[in-house]
Amino acid sequence: MKIFPKKLQKKLEVRIANNALRSLPVNNHNHVDFYSNDYLGFAKNESIKILSEAILSQEQFTLGATGSRLLSGNAPLYHHVENQIATFHQQPKALLFNSGYNANIGFFSCVPQRGDIVLYDEYIHASIRDGLQMSLAKSYKFSHNSLLDIEGKVKRYKENHQGEIYVVTESVFSMDGDSPDLVAFANFCAENKVYLVVDEAHSLGVFGANGEGLVSKLKLQEKVFAQIVTFGKGLGCHGAAILGSDELYSYLVNFARSLIYTTAIPPHAVATISAGYQWLKKQSSFYTNQLELLQNIDFFKKQLSKLRLDTKFIKSDSAIHCCIISGNEKVKQIAFKIQDSGFEVKPILSPTVPFGQERLRFCLHSYNTQEEIEQVLELVVKLI
């Protein structure tokens, strides 16, 4: 029998003691979906599947990319789709990455330099934190969505540092579902020559007349240094892209190690991304999906008020809504009872969220019905 390192065993035992040990779930796809990131139902959209296969059939088909994009893993399809993405978001360039995690690791490990300062929201995604740990720049958190805290820190660091300053936020936060005042953030950063970086993972497909996300909806492209869009949520597929200037594109191709030293995203995934973007531009088709989602978000919020649950939930206008229930054991037991009733709702435990901020996380979709929303929220009332 192989010996397992004692330090690792101790860390597992701590997780067990805190009732926070993770395992890979076996999800019941017969349950009502209040847990997936497929907000618009694109992952199950047969028309998008047919369109992606048609796009792929026009290319020299391979099952895999066969290598890094700087070696054998590049093709005209990749450049075509990058141009498609950049045009859609009205940005000069887009660079494809294998996932949102890879994009954030690549960007934050190589863009901020020694002597630079990165200010990031205290609730920023783990992938950004991991990228910053690999960076030579110093990084400091600011209070969630607080422009006032950013202003104070920028003023202080400008007085004491000669390097660049980056401010990093998300347009929709994955564990709270709320948003910062992006217009105010962008105006402040532009006026103070600070570089603003926005992760749009949970915004693409949800906000904007064409589902373009909040940065493009608010026409902030000129004031945002880098815009990171991922395709595993609203677009229902896989991969990510970093949007920005021609110079940023060239820099990342030369220095982003998560792009340079990995096999490229497979052609089928690239074709599916292209099909997803084409569907976003099909106003009659996409608009129905988005309208149904927005109507469900509005109905969900009205039900919270009707059932007097609004004080238990974090305020959100997005597809993500979270009910705070402190304690890993308590939130897990409530989630299990909801799942036993046929609704797939996931508990979010510490340390994923801060201790005492454990929660039920509801993801809303265009295909949820108002009856399903009423039923699951009435169940929450009974259980809490």
C-alpha positions as CSV (number, residue, x, y, z in Angstrom):
1,M,0.0,0.0,0.0
2,K,1.4,3.4,-0.9
3,I,2.0,5.9,1.9
4,F,0.1,9.1,1.6
5,P,1.9,12.3,2.9
6,K,0.9,13.2,6.5
7,K,0.6,16.9,5.7
8,L,-1.9,16.2,2.9
9,Q,-3.8,13.7,5.1
10,K,-4.1,16.4,7.8
11,K,-5.6,18.9,5.4
12,L,-8.2,16.3,4.3
13,E,-9.0,15.7,7.9
14,V,-9.5,19.4,8.6
15,R,-12.0,19.5,5.7
16,I,-13.8,16.5,7.1
17,A,-14.0,18.1,10.5
18,N,-15.4,21.3,9.0
19,N,-17.9,19.3,7.0
20,A,-16.4,20.9,3.9
21,L,-14.9,17.9,2.1
22,R,-15.6,18.1,-1.6
23,S,-16.5,15.1,-3.8
24,L,-17.6,14.9,-7.4
25,P,-21.5,14.8,-7.4
26,V,-23.7,12.6,-9.5
27,N,-26.2,15.1,-10.7
28,N,-29.8,14.1,-11.4
29,H,-30.6,15.5,-14.8
30,N,-34.3,14.6,-14.2
31,H,-34.5,17.2,-11.5
32,V,-35.5,20.8,-12.3
33,D,-32.3,22.7,-13.1
34,F,-31.5,25.6,-10.7
35,Y,-27.8,24.9,-10.6
36,S,-26.2,24.9,-14.1
37,N,-24.6,28.0,-15.8
38,D,-26.5,27.3,-19.0
39,Y,-28.6,30.4,-18.6
40,L,-30.1,30.5,-22.1
41,G,-30.3,26.8,-22.8
42,F,-27.6,27.0,-25.5
43,A,-26.0,23.7,-24.3
44,K,-29.1,21.9,-25.3
45,N,-30.0,23.9,-28.4
46,E,-30.3,21.5,-31.4
47,S,-30.1,24.4,-33.9
48,I,-26.7,25.5,-32.5
49,K,-25.5,21.9,-32.6
50,I,-26.4,21.6,-36.3
51,L,-24.8,25.0,-37.1
52,S,-21.6,24.1,-35.3
53,E,-21.4,20.8,-37.2
54,A,-21.9,22.7,-40.5
55,I,-19.1,25.1,-39.6
56,L,-16.8,22.3,-38.8
57,S,-17.6,20.4,-42.0
58,Q,-16.1,23.3,-43.9
59,E,-12.8,22.8,-42.2
60,Q,-10.2,20.1,-42.5
61,F,-11.6,18.0,-39.6
62,T,-9.4,16.7,-36.8
63,L,-10.5,15.4,-33.4
64,G,-7.9,17.5,-31.6
65,A,-5.9,20.6,-32.3
66,T,-2.7,18.4,-32.2
67,G,-0.5,20.9,-30.5
68,S,0.0,24.5,-29.2
69,R,-1.3,27.2,-31.5
70,L,2.3,28.4,-31.9
71,L,3.2,24.9,-33.4
72,S,0.6,22.7,-35.2
73,G,-2.5,23.7,-33.3
74,N,-3.6,26.6,-35.4
75,A,-6.0,26.9,-38.3
76,P,-7.9,29.6,-40.3
77,L,-11.0,28.7,-38.3
78,Y,-9.3,30.1,-35.1
79,H,-8.5,33.4,-36.6
80,H,-12.0,33.7,-38.2
81,V,-13.7,33.1,-34.9
82,E,-11.4,35.5,-33.1
83,N,-12.3,38.2,-35.6
84,Q,-16.0,37.2,-35.2
85,I,-15.8,37.6,-31.4
86,A,-13.8,40.9,-31.6
87,T,-16.3,42.4,-34.1
88,F,-19.3,41.3,-32.0
89,H,-17.9,43.0,-28.9
90,Q,-16.5,46.0,-30.8
91,Q,-13.0,45.4,-29.7
92,P,-9.8,45.5,-31.9
93,K,-8.7,41.9,-31.1
94,A,-9.8,38.7,-29.4
95,L,-7.5,35.8,-28.4
96,L,-9.0,32.4,-27.7
97,F,-8.0,30.4,-24.6
98,N,-9.0,26.8,-23.5
99,S,-11.1,28.1,-20.6
100,G,-11.8,31.1,-18.4
101,Y,-9.3,29.7,-15.9
102,N,-6.6,29.4,-18.5
103,A,-7.3,33.0,-19.7
104,N,-7.1,34.5,-16.2
105,I,-4.0,32.5,-15.3
106,G,-2.3,33.6,-18.6
107,F,-3.3,37.2,-18.3
108,F,-2.5,37.9,-14.7
109,S,0.7,35.9,-14.5
110,C,2.3,37.9,-17.4
111,V,0.7,41.3,-17.8
112,P,1.3,43.0,-14.4
113,Q,5.0,43.5,-14.0
114,R,7.4,43.8,-11.1
115,G,6.8,47.2,-9.5
116,D,3.2,47.3,-10.7
117,I,0.2,47.2,-8.3
118,V,-3.0,45.2,-8.9
119,L,-6.1,46.1,-6.9
120,Y,-8.7,43.3,-7.0
121,D,-12.2,43.0,-5.6
122,E,-12.2,40.9,-2.4
123,Y,-14.7,38.6,-4.0
124,I,-12.8,38.1,-7.2
125,H,-12.8,34.6,-8.8
126,A,-10.2,32.0,-7.7
127,S,-8.7,31.8,-11.2
128,I,-7.7,35.5,-11.0
129,R,-6.2,35.0,-7.5
130,D,-4.2,32.1,-8.8
131,G,-2.9,34.1,-11.7
132,L,-1.9,36.9,-9.4
133,Q,0.0,34.5,-7.2
134,M,2.2,33.7,-10.3
135,S,2.7,37.4,-11.0
136,L,5.7,39.5,-10.0
137,A,3.5,42.4,-9.2
138,K,2.1,43.2,-5.8
139,S,-1.6,42.8,-5.4
140,Y,-4.1,44.1,-2.8
141,K,-7.8,43.5,-2.4
142,F,-10.4,46.3,-2.1
143,S,-13.8,46.2,-0.4
144,H,-16.4,44.5,-2.6
145,N,-17.7,46.9,-5.3
146,S,-16.3,49.9,-3.4
147,L,-15.1,52.7,-5.7
148,L,-14.4,54.7,-2.6
149,D,-11.9,52.1,-1.4
150,I,-10.3,52.0,-4.9
151,E,-9.9,55.8,-4.9
152,G,-8.1,55.8,-1.6
153,K,-5.8,53.0,-2.5
154,V,-5.0,54.4,-6.0
155,K,-4.1,57.8,-4.5
156,R,-1.9,56.2,-1.8
157,Y,-0.1,53.9,-4.3
158,K,0.4,56.6,-6.9
159,E,2.3,58.6,-4.3
160,N,4.7,55.7,-3.4
161,H,5.1,53.7,-6.6
162,Q,6.3,54.4,-10.1
163,G,4.7,51.3,-11.7
164,E,1.4,50.8,-13.4
165,I,-1.8,50.2,-11.5
166,Y,-4.5,47.7,-12.5
167,V,-8.0,47.5,-11.1
168,V,-9.7,44.1,-11.5
169,T,-13.4,43.3,-11.1
170,E,-16.2,41.2,-12.5
171,S,-19.3,42.5,-14.3
172,V,-21.4,39.8,-12.5
173,F,-19.9,38.1,-9.4
174,S,-20.3,34.3,-9.6
175,M,-21.1,33.7,-5.9
176,D,-23.2,36.8,-5.2
177,G,-24.7,37.6,-8.6
178,D,-24.3,41.3,-8.0
179,S,-22.4,43.9,-10.2
180,P,-20.2,47.0,-9.5
181,D,-20.9,50.4,-11.0
182,L,-18.9,49.7,-14.1
183,V,-19.4,53.2,-15.6
184,A,-18.1,54.9,-12.4
185,F,-15.2,52.4,-12.3
186,A,-14.3,53.0,-15.9
187,N,-14.5,56.8,-15.7
188,F,-12.3,56.8,-12.6
189,C,-9.7,54.5,-14.1
190,A,-9.6,56.5,-17.4
191,E,-9.2,59.8,-15.5
192,N,-6.4,58.5,-13.3
193,K,-4.6,56.5,-16.0
194,V,-5.3,53.2,-14.3
195,Y,-5.8,50.0,-16.3
196,L,-9.3,48.4,-15.8
197,V,-9.7,44.7,-16.3
198,V,-13.2,43.2,-16.3
199,D,-14.1,39.5,-16.1
200,E,-17.5,39.0,-18.0
201,A,-17.9,35.3,-17.4
202,H,-21.5,35.5,-16.0
203,S,-22.6,38.5,-18.1
204,L,-22.2,37.2,-21.7
205,G,-25.5,36.3,-23.2
206,V,-27.5,37.7,-20.3
207,F,-27.1,41.5,-20.6
208,G,-27.2,43.7,-23.7
209,A,-29.6,43.7,-26.7
210,N,-27.5,41.0,-28.3
211,G,-26.2,39.4,-25.1
212,E,-22.9,41.2,-25.5
213,G,-22.3,41.6,-21.8
214,L,-22.2,44.7,-19.6
215,V,-18.9,46.3,-20.9
216,S,-20.2,46.4,-24.4
217,K,-23.8,47.2,-23.4
218,L,-22.5,50.3,-21.5
219,K,-20.1,51.1,-24.4
220,L,-17.0,51.1,-22.1
221,Q,-14.7,49.3,-24.5
222,E,-12.4,52.3,-24.9
223,K,-12.0,52.6,-21.2
224,V,-11.4,48.9,-20.4
225,F,-7.9,47.6,-20.9
226,A,-8.9,44.0,-21.0
227,Q,-12.3,42.3,-21.2
228,I,-12.4,38.5,-20.5
229,V,-15.4,36.6,-21.8
230,T,-15.9,32.9,-21.2
231,F,-18.2,30.5,-23.1
232,G,-19.1,27.9,-20.5
233,K,-22.0,29.9,-19.1
234,G,-24.4,31.9,-21.3
235,L,-22.9,30.5,-24.5
236,G,-23.4,26.9,-23.3
237,C,-20.0,25.6,-24.7
238,H,-16.4,25.8,-23.7
239,G,-13.4,28.1,-23.9
240,A,-12.7,31.8,-23.3
241,A,-11.3,34.9,-25.0
242,I,-9.4,38.0,-23.9
243,L,-10.5,41.2,-25.7
244,G,-8.3,44.2,-26.1
245,S,-5.9,46.2,-28.2
246,D,-3.7,44.8,-31.0
247,E,-0.7,45.3,-28.7
248,L,-2.3,43.3,-25.9
249,Y,-3.1,40.5,-28.4
250,S,0.5,40.4,-29.5
251,Y,1.9,40.5,-26.0
252,L,-0.3,37.6,-24.8
253,V,0.7,35.5,-27.8
254,N,4.3,36.0,-26.8
255,F,4.1,35.8,-23.0
256,A,0.9,34.1,-21.8
257,R,2.2,30.7,-20.8
258,S,-1.2,29.1,-20.5
259,L,-1.6,29.8,-24.3
260,I,1.9,29.0,-25.4
261,Y,2.5,25.8,-23.5
262,T,-0.7,23.9,-24.0
263,T,-2.6,22.1,-26.7
264,A,-5.0,24.5,-28.4
265,I,-8.7,24.3,-27.8
266,P,-10.1,21.6,-30.1
267,P,-11.7,22.7,-33.5
268,H,-15.1,21.4,-32.6
269,A,-15.2,23.7,-29.5
270,V,-14.1,26.6,-31.7
271,A,-16.9,25.9,-34.2
272,T,-19.4,25.7,-31.4
273,I,-18.3,29.1,-30.1
274,S,-18.8,30.5,-33.6
275,A,-22.3,29.0,-33.8
276,G,-23.1,30.4,-30.4
277,Y,-22.1,33.9,-31.5
278,Q,-24.1,33.5,-34.7
279,W,-27.1,32.6,-32.6
280,L,-26.7,35.7,-30.4
281,K,-27.0,37.8,-33.6
282,K,-30.2,36.0,-34.7
283,Q,-32.5,38.5,-33.0
284,S,-35.7,36.6,-33.5
285,S,-34.3,33.4,-32.0
286,F,-31.9,34.8,-29.3
287,Y,-34.3,37.5,-28.2
288,T,-36.8,34.9,-27.1
289,N,-34.2,33.1,-25.0
290,Q,-33.0,36.2,-23.4
291,L,-36.5,37.6,-22.8
292,E,-37.6,34.4,-21.1
293,L,-34.5,34.6,-18.8
294,L,-35.0,38.2,-17.9
295,Q,-38.7,37.6,-17.2
296,N,-37.8,34.7,-14.9
297,I,-35.3,36.9,-13.1
298,D,-37.9,39.5,-12.5
299,F,-40.5,36.9,-11.4
300,F,-38.0,35.3,-9.0
301,K,-37.3,38.7,-7.4
302,K,-41.0,39.4,-7.0
303,Q,-41.6,36.0,-5.4
304,L,-38.8,36.8,-2.9
305,S,-40.6,39.9,-1.9
306,K,-44.0,38.2,-1.8
307,L,-42.7,35.4,0.4
308,R,-40.6,37.8,2.5
309,L,-37.4,36.1,1.5
310,D,-35.7,39.1,0.1
311,T,-33.8,39.8,3.4
312,K,-32.3,36.3,3.2
313,F,-31.1,36.8,-0.4
314,I,-28.2,38.9,-1.7
315,K,-29.6,41.6,-4.0
316,S,-29.0,40.7,-7.6
317,D,-30.3,41.6,-11.1
318,S,-28.5,38.7,-12.8
319,A,-29.3,35.0,-13.3
320,I,-27.5,34.2,-10.0
321,H,-29.4,34.5,-6.7
322,C,-28.0,33.3,-3.3
323,C,-29.8,32.6,0.0
324,I,-27.4,33.0,3.0
325,I,-27.7,30.1,5.4
326,S,-24.7,30.1,7.8
327,G,-23.0,26.8,8.5
328,N,-21.8,24.1,6.2
329,E,-23.9,21.4,7.9
330,K,-27.1,23.4,7.9
331,V,-27.0,24.6,4.3
332,K,-26.1,21.1,3.1
333,Q,-29.0,19.5,4.8
334,I,-31.4,22.1,3.4
335,A,-30.0,21.6,-0.1
336,F,-30.4,17.8,0.2
337,K,-34.0,18.2,1.2
338,I,-34.6,20.5,-1.8
339,Q,-32.9,18.0,-4.1
340,D,-35.0,15.2,-2.7
341,S,-38.1,17.2,-3.7
342,G,-36.9,17.3,-7.3
343,F,-35.1,20.6,-7.6
344,E,-31.3,20.6,-8.3
345,V,-30.0,23.5,-6.0
346,K,-26.5,23.4,-4.8
347,P,-25.1,24.5,-1.4
348,I,-22.0,26.7,-1.5
349,L,-19.7,26.0,1.5
350,S,-16.9,27.7,3.2
351,P,-14.0,28.0,2.3
352,T,-15.4,28.6,-1.2
353,V,-17.2,31.5,0.4
354,P,-16.3,33.2,3.7
355,F,-17.1,31.4,6.9
356,G,-20.7,32.4,8.0
357,Q,-21.6,33.3,4.4
358,E,-22.5,29.7,3.3
359,R,-25.5,29.8,0.9
360,L,-27.9,28.1,-1.4
361,R,-27.1,29.2,-5.0
362,F,-29.9,29.4,-7.5
363,C,-29.1,29.8,-11.2
364,L,-32.0,30.9,-13.3
365,H,-32.6,29.9,-16.9
366,S,-34.8,30.8,-19.9
367,Y,-36.3,27.3,-19.7
368,N,-37.4,27.5,-16.0
369,T,-41.1,27.9,-15.5
370,Q,-42.8,30.3,-13.1
371,E,-44.5,27.3,-11.5
372,E,-41.0,25.8,-10.8
373,I,-39.8,29.0,-9.3
374,E,-42.9,29.3,-7.1
375,Q,-42.5,25.7,-5.9
376,V,-38.8,25.9,-5.0
377,L,-39.1,29.2,-3.2
378,E,-42.1,28.0,-1.2
379,L,-40.0,25.0,-0.2
380,V,-37.2,27.3,0.9
381,V,-39.7,29.1,3.2
382,K,-40.7,25.9,4.8
383,L,-37.1,24.6,5.3
384,I,-35.5,27.8,6.7
